[in-house]
Amino acid sequence: MSALSLSSIRAKKELEAKQALHQKHHEELPTEAFTETDMLLLWNKFAQRLTDQGKRLMATYMQMNDPVLNGTTITLELPNQSTKEEFLSGYHDLLGYLRGKLHNHDITIEVKVNEVSETKYAFTPQEKFEKLKTINPNIELLKKLFDLDV
């Protein structure tokens, strides 16, 4: 059937009418209360499911920072604009999953870009040692005690 034929236009309108009948009105959708802990549990479960399916990029974006709940808005902070755009291209499944499992269809996901929060990775042995030293200062004592090189 041609996309511009009258029968295709009629079929499209019939399909839209059927879909409108099956869609629930916004007032009929559940809006149960939930806690940030509940949301984080499901968030991490979904990220694990994505990892298991081989969609590691989206799972990595979800696990870069913990999302923050403010009412029914979930705010996620990402390090740059390209990461945000990539996340937004695949977040609809996540949103549907959270809305269904938390029984609240008012949930929205807001993504903020914070380029300052970009993590600095340690590449050289000296940088790795300094990073470990910030985590546990006793490593300096260990280095001196056993006369270790970096």
C-alpha positions as CSV (number, residue, x, y, z in Angstrom):
1,M,0.0,0.0,0.0
2,S,1.4,3.4,-0.9
3,A,2.0,5.8,1.9
4,L,0.2,8.5,0.1
5,S,-2.9,6.6,-1.0
6,L,-6.3,7.2,0.5
7,S,-6.5,3.7,1.9
8,S,-3.2,4.1,3.7
9,I,-4.4,7.3,5.2
10,R,-7.7,5.7,6.3
11,A,-5.7,2.7,7.8
12,K,-3.5,5.1,9.7
13,K,-6.5,6.9,11.2
14,E,-8.1,3.6,12.2
15,L,-4.9,2.5,13.9
16,E,-4.7,5.8,15.8
17,A,-8.3,5.5,16.9
18,K,-7.6,1.9,18.1
19,Q,-4.6,3.1,20.1
20,A,-6.5,5.9,21.6
21,L,-9.1,3.4,23.0
22,H,-6.3,1.3,24.5
23,Q,-4.4,4.1,26.1
24,K,-5.4,4.9,29.7
25,H,-6.1,8.5,30.7
26,H,-3.4,10.0,32.8
27,E,-5.7,10.2,35.8
28,E,-6.2,6.4,35.6
29,L,-2.5,5.6,35.8
30,P,-1.0,4.6,39.3
31,T,0.9,7.2,41.3
32,E,2.0,5.3,44.4
33,A,4.7,6.9,46.6
34,F,8.2,5.4,46.6
35,T,11.5,6.1,48.3
36,E,14.9,6.9,46.9
37,T,16.2,3.6,48.1
38,D,13.5,1.7,46.1
39,M,14.3,3.8,43.0
40,L,18.1,3.1,43.4
41,L,17.5,-0.6,43.8
42,L,15.5,-0.8,40.6
43,W,18.0,1.6,38.8
44,N,20.9,-0.7,39.6
45,K,18.9,-3.8,38.7
46,F,18.1,-2.3,35.3
47,A,21.7,-1.4,34.8
48,Q,22.7,-5.0,35.5
49,R,20.1,-6.2,33.1
50,L,21.5,-4.0,30.4
51,T,25.0,-5.3,31.1
52,D,23.7,-8.9,30.8
53,Q,22.1,-8.0,27.5
54,G,25.4,-6.5,26.2
55,K,24.3,-2.9,26.4
56,R,27.2,-1.9,28.5
57,L,27.4,1.7,27.3
58,M,24.0,2.6,28.6
59,A,24.7,0.7,31.8
60,T,27.9,2.6,32.3
61,Y,26.1,6.0,31.9
62,M,23.6,4.9,34.5
63,Q,26.3,3.9,37.0
64,M,28.6,7.0,36.5
65,N,26.8,8.8,39.3
66,D,24.0,7.9,41.7
67,P,20.7,9.5,40.6
68,V,19.0,11.8,43.1
69,L,15.3,11.7,43.7
70,N,13.4,15.0,44.1
71,G,9.6,14.3,44.3
72,T,9.0,12.2,41.2
73,T,11.9,13.6,39.2
74,I,15.0,11.6,39.0
75,T,18.1,13.7,38.4
76,L,21.2,12.2,36.9
77,E,24.5,14.1,36.5
78,L,26.6,13.2,33.5
79,P,30.1,14.6,32.6
80,N,29.5,16.0,29.1
81,Q,26.8,16.8,26.5
82,S,27.6,13.9,24.2
83,T,27.1,11.5,27.1
84,K,23.8,13.2,27.9
85,E,22.6,12.8,24.3
86,E,23.6,9.2,24.1
87,F,21.8,8.5,27.4
88,L,18.7,10.3,26.3
89,S,18.5,8.3,23.1
90,G,18.1,5.1,25.1
91,Y,16.4,6.1,28.3
92,H,12.8,5.3,27.4
93,D,13.1,1.6,28.3
94,L,14.5,2.7,31.7
95,L,11.7,5.2,32.3
96,G,9.0,2.6,31.4
97,Y,10.7,0.0,33.7
98,L,10.8,2.4,36.6
99,R,7.3,3.6,36.1
100,G,6.0,0.1,36.0
101,K,8.0,-1.4,38.9
102,L,7.4,1.6,41.2
103,H,3.8,1.9,40.2
104,N,4.1,5.7,39.5
105,H,3.6,7.2,36.1
106,D,4.5,10.7,37.2
107,I,8.2,9.7,37.2
108,T,10.5,11.8,34.9
109,I,14.2,11.6,34.4
110,E,16.2,14.9,34.2
111,V,19.8,14.8,33.0
112,K,22.2,17.5,33.9
113,V,25.7,18.1,32.5
114,N,28.4,18.8,35.0
115,E,31.7,19.0,33.1
116,V,33.5,19.8,36.4
117,S,32.6,16.4,37.8
118,E,34.6,14.6,35.0
119,T,36.8,12.1,36.8
120,K,40.5,12.2,36.3
121,Y,42.0,8.8,35.7
122,A,45.4,7.8,37.1
123,F,47.7,6.4,34.3
124,T,51.2,6.6,35.5
125,P,52.5,4.6,38.5
126,Q,53.1,7.9,40.5
127,E,49.5,9.0,39.8
128,K,48.2,5.6,40.9
129,F,50.2,5.8,44.1
130,E,48.9,9.3,44.9
131,K,45.3,8.1,44.3
132,L,45.9,5.2,46.6
133,K,47.4,7.5,49.2
134,T,44.3,9.7,49.2
135,I,42.2,6.6,49.8
136,N,44.5,5.2,52.5
137,P,47.3,7.5,53.9
138,N,48.9,4.4,55.6
139,I,50.2,3.3,52.2
140,E,53.0,5.9,52.5
141,L,54.1,4.3,55.8
142,L,54.1,0.9,54.0
143,K,56.2,2.3,51.2
144,K,58.8,3.7,53.7
145,L,58.7,0.6,55.9
146,F,59.6,-1.8,53.1
147,D,61.6,0.7,51.1
148,L,59.4,0.3,48.0
149,D,59.7,2.2,44.7
150,V,56.7,3.6,42.9
